[in-house]
Structure formats: C-alpha cells, structure tokens
Amino acid sequence: MATSRSGKVLGYLESKKNLAGSACGLAGVGLTLAGAGGAYWPVVVAGLYGAGALIAPPERAAPPPFDPREELGVLRDDFARLREYLAEVELPSGAGDTLGVLLELYGALLAPGWVADVLATEPEAVHALSRGIRQDVPECVDAYNRTRWWNRMAPGGESPERHLERQLAVLVEEARSVTADLHEVEARRQQTHTTYLEERGRS
C-alpha cells in the first residue's frame, strides 16, 4: 500500500501538471522578489501554481502495442476452421471451382513469409481478408444451403446456385484487388529504396 502511494506521489511530481504549476509558481516567486507580490505573496505563488497545473495538458496513457502478426496467426486458425467446414459442404461444380480459386488466394496471402509480412503492414487488407474468411464465405455457403432447401419446397426465381456463384465471384475479385494493392505497396517500397540509393550516390 505504501509503495503504491509513494509511486503515485512520484508520478505526480513528474507529471506535466506539476511541472507547469512549478514553473508558474517560480514566476510568482520572481514577482515577489521584484516587489510585486506584497504581503500576499504566498497566495500569489499558490494561485500561479494552481493556474499552471490547470492549463497543463492532461497526461495521456500510451496505447497498448499490438502486433499485427498475431492477428494473422489467429486469422490462419480461422481459415483452417473454414476449410474444415467447407470440406463437409456439397456445392455445385461451378461455385466449387470459384470457391477453390478464392481459397487459393486466401491461402497464398496468409502463408507465412514475406507476403504475409507485407499484409501485416496493411490494416485494411487484413480487415478485408478477415471479413471474407470469418463472415462473407460462411454466410454465402450457409445462405445457399438454406435457400436451396426452400427452393425445393417452392421452386421459382433465380436459382440459389447462380446467387452463390455470383457472390463468390465478387469475393474472388475482392481478394485479387487486395493482392494487387499489396503488390503496389511492395513496388512503392522498392521505388523508395531506389530513390534513396540514387540520392545517396549523388551526395
């Protein structure tokens, strides 16, 4: 308990509020020595200290460090569970082929190595991949299975197979767009390094 209390006291002594208040208080002492404080100099010094402490910016806690590579590790586990789920689902051949392309793209992006290292630096790309694996693909397949059952009971309208193929095609295009964006990131890094080397060579 005593250690905790002393730690808080030391923390306040090092805080921006105390430093700002002390600076203003010293200014008050200076005014007193110059004869401007009069008999009420303790009030002047205390008032200036309080004013300095009030106008000082509040202490800001540092945000916790997050390692994006850990998120990719969790995402790989979820991707493995998704593949296990899909292995037990019967899909039409067209949708199955498109799904296979999509899973290959996801797998290539998540495979440990330099591609995943680039992916880890792009939060939007990680979010898009996470949404596809954890939400979009499972929902597409589940909706297909449920709609197919209803369609057998009450035929009519566009086939659930066609809807599934269209949905998966959109996800494939999204995954290809993520891949292209990551390639662009890597190309910009290479160009930046080339520019740096050229400028260093001229200096």
C-alpha positions in Angstrom: 0.0 0.0 0.0 2.8 2.4 1.0 4.7 1.5 -2.2 1.6 2.3 -4.3 1.1 5.6 -2.6 4.7 6.6 -3.0 4.5 5.6 -6.6 1.5 7.9 -7.2 3.3 10.8 -5.4 6.4 10.3 -7.6 4.2 10.0 -10.7 2.6 13.4 -9.9 5.9 15.0 -9.2 7.0 14.0 -12.7 3.6 14.9 -14.3 3.1 17.8 -16.8 0.6 19.4 -14.3 3.2 19.6 -11.5 5.9 20.8 -13.9 3.7 23.5 -15.4 2.5 24.5 -11.9 6.0 24.7 -10.6 7.1 26.9 -13.4 4.2 29.3 -12.8 4.9 29.2 -9.0 8.6 30.1 -9.7 7.3 33.0 -11.8 5.3 34.1 -8.7 8.4 33.9 -6.5 10.2 36.0 -9.0 7.4 38.6 -8.9 7.6 38.6 -5.1 11.3 39.2 -5.1 10.7 42.0 -7.5 8.4 43.5 -5.0 5.1 42.9 -6.9 3.7 40.2 -4.6 3.4 42.3 -1.4 2.2 40.8 1.8 0.0 38.3 -0.1 2.9 36.7 -1.9 2.1 33.1 -0.7 -1.4 33.5 -2.2 0.1 34.7 -5.5 2.6 31.8 -5.7 -0.1 29.3 -4.8 -2.5 30.8 -7.3 0.0 30.8 -10.1 0.9 27.2 -9.3 -2.7 26.2 -9.4 -3.3 28.1 -12.7 -0.3 26.4 -14.3 -1.5 23.0 -13.1 -4.9 23.6 -14.6 -3.8 24.8 -18.0 -1.2 21.9 -18.4 -2.3 19.3 -20.9 -3.7 16.1 -19.3 -1.5 13.0 -19.0 -2.1 10.7 -21.9 -1.8 7.0 -21.4 0.2 5.3 -24.2 -1.9 2.9 -26.3 -1.1 -0.8 -25.8 1.2 -2.2 -28.5 -0.5 -4.6 -30.9 1.5 -7.0 -33.1 -0.4 -7.4 -36.4 1.4 -10.7 -36.9 -0.5 -12.1 -34.0 -3.8 -11.2 -35.8 -2.6 -13.0 -38.8 -1.9 -16.1 -36.7 -5.5 -16.1 -35.3 -6.8 -15.5 -38.9 -4.8 -18.5 -40.1 -6.5 -20.7 -37.4 -9.9 -19.3 -38.5 -9.1 -20.0 -42.1 -8.2 -23.6 -41.2 -11.6 -24.0 -39.5 -13.3 -22.5 -42.5 -11.7 -25.1 -44.8 -12.8 -27.9 -42.5 -16.4 -26.6 -42.6 -16.3 -26.2 -46.4 -15.0 -29.8 -46.8 -18.2 -31.1 -45.4 -20.5 -28.9 -47.6 -21.7 -30.1 -51.0 -21.5 -27.3 -53.6 -22.3 -27.2 -57.3 -19.4 -27.6 -59.6 -19.3 -24.0 -60.9 -19.4 -22.5 -57.4 -17.0 -25.1 -56.2 -14.4 -24.1 -58.8 -14.8 -20.4 -57.9 -14.5 -21.2 -54.2 -11.4 -23.2 -54.9 -9.8 -20.1 -56.6 -10.8 -18.0 -53.6 -9.4 -20.3 -51.1 -6.1 -20.5 -53.0 -5.9 -16.7 -52.9 -6.6 -16.6 -49.2 -4.1 -19.3 -48.5 -1.4 -17.6 -50.6 -1.9 -14.3 -48.8 -1.8 -15.9 -45.3 1.1 -18.3 -45.9 4.0 -17.4 -43.5 6.7 -15.5 -45.4 7.3 -12.1 -47.0 3.8 -11.8 -48.5 2.2 -12.1 -45.1 4.8 -9.6 -43.7 3.6 -7.1 -46.3 0.0 -8.0 -45.5 0.6 -7.3 -41.8 1.5 -3.7 -42.5 -1.8 -3.0 -44.3 -4.7 -3.0 -41.8 -7.4 -2.5 -44.5 -6.1 -5.6 -46.3 -6.1 -7.6 -43.1 -9.7 -6.4 -42.4 -10.9 -7.4 -45.9 -9.3 -10.8 -45.6 -10.7 -11.3 -42.1 -14.2 -10.3 -43.2 -14.1 -12.7 -46.1 -12.9 -15.7 -44.1 -15.0 -15.1 -40.9 -18.1 -13.7 -42.4 -18.6 -13.5 -46.1 -17.7 -17.0 -47.2 -19.6 -18.8 -44.4 -22.7 -16.6 -44.9 -22.7 -17.2 -48.7 -22.5 -21.0 -48.3 -25.0 -21.1 -45.4 -27.4 -19.0 -47.3 -27.1 -21.2 -50.3 -27.9 -24.3 -48.3 -30.9 -22.8 -46.6 -32.2 -21.2 -49.9 -31.7 -24.5 -51.7 -34.0 -26.3 -49.2 -36.7 -23.6 -49.6 -36.3 -23.7 -53.4 -37.1 -27.4 -53.3 -40.3 -26.8 -51.4 -41.3 -23.8 -53.5 -39.5 -23.7 -56.9 -39.2 -20.5 -58.8 -37.0 -17.4 -59.1 -33.3 -17.3 -59.7 -31.5 -20.5 -58.6 -29.5 -20.4 -55.3 -26.6 -21.9 -57.3 -26.5 -18.8 -59.5 -26.6 -16.5 -56.5 -23.8 -18.4 -54.8 -21.6 -18.3 -58.0 -22.1 -14.5 -58.2 -21.3 -13.9 -54.6 -18.1 -16.0 -54.7 -17.1 -14.2 -57.9 -17.3 -10.9 -56.1 -15.2 -12.2 -53.3 -12.6 -13.5 -55.8 -12.4 -10.0 -57.3 -12.0 -8.5 -53.9 -9.2 -10.9 -53.0 -7.5 -10.1 -56.3 -7.8 -6.4 -55.5 -6.2 -6.9 -52.1 -3.4 -8.8 -53.8 -2.9 -6.1 -56.3 -2.9 -3.4 -53.6 -0.2 -5.3 -51.7 1.9 -5.7 -54.8 1.6 -1.9 -55.3 2.8 -1.4 -51.7 5.8 -3.5 -52.3 6.5 -1.7 -55.6 6.4 1.7 -53.9 8.8 0.5 -51.3 11.2 -0.7 -53.9 10.9 2.6 -55.8 11.5 4.5 -52.5 14.6 2.5 -51.8 15.9 3.0 -55.4 15.4 6.8 -55.0 17.2 6.7 -51.6 20.2 4.9 -53.1 20.3 7.2 -56.1 20.2 10.3 -53.9 22.9 8.8 -51.6 25.1 8.2 -54.6 24.8 11.8 -55.8 25.6 13.2 -52.4 
